Amino acid sequence: MRTREGLLTRREQQIMDVVYARGRAAAGEIEAELPDRPSNSTVRTLLKVLEEKGWLLRVEENG
């Protein structure tokens, strides 16, 4: 899959698969569903990368 910034990595694609299946998801929810469970900071970093590539939009919710 090509983006403006290039191809998605394997882990980025896994994250996108989780988000697509759920519709929306918090970092902890994504972390729990990924194979070879990465650290929370890794998931958050990759979410930021995907946002910068234009694949995701972050929505902060209070409560």
C-alpha positions in Angstrom: 0.0 0.0 0.0 1.5 3.4 -1.0 1.1 6.7 0.8 2.4 10.1 0.1 5.4 9.2 2.3 6.0 5.7 0.9 5.0 2.2 1.9 3.5 1.2 5.3 5.7 -1.0 7.4 4.4 -4.4 8.6 3.7 -3.0 12.0 2.0 0.2 10.6 -0.2 -2.1 8.5 -1.1 -4.2 11.6 -2.1 -1.0 13.5 -4.2 0.1 10.5 -5.9 -3.3 10.4 -6.9 -3.0 14.1 -8.1 0.6 13.7 -10.1 -0.3 10.6 -11.7 -3.3 12.4 -12.6 -1.3 15.4 -13.5 2.0 13.7 -11.5 3.8 16.4 -9.1 2.7 19.1 -6.9 3.9 21.9 -3.2 3.1 22.0 -3.7 0.5 24.7 -6.5 -1.2 22.8 -4.3 -1.4 19.7 -1.3 -2.6 21.8 -3.4 -5.5 23.2 -4.5 -6.7 19.8 -1.1 -6.7 18.0 1.0 -9.9 17.6 4.3 -10.0 19.5 2.8 -7.3 21.7 5.0 -4.1 21.4 5.5 -1.6 24.1 2.9 1.2 24.6 5.5 3.8 23.7 6.2 1.9 20.4 2.5 1.9 19.6 2.2 5.6 20.4 5.2 6.4 18.2 3.8 4.5 15.3 0.4 6.2 15.7 2.2 9.5 15.5 4.0 8.4 12.3 0.7 7.2 10.8 -0.9 10.6 11.7 2.0 12.4 10.0 1.6 10.3 6.9 -2.0 11.2 6.8 -3.4 7.8 7.6 -4.9 8.6 11.0 -6.5 11.5 12.8 -6.0 11.8 16.5 -9.1 12.6 18.6 -8.5 13.3 22.3 -11.3 12.5 24.6 -11.7 13.5 28.2 -13.1 11.1 30.7 
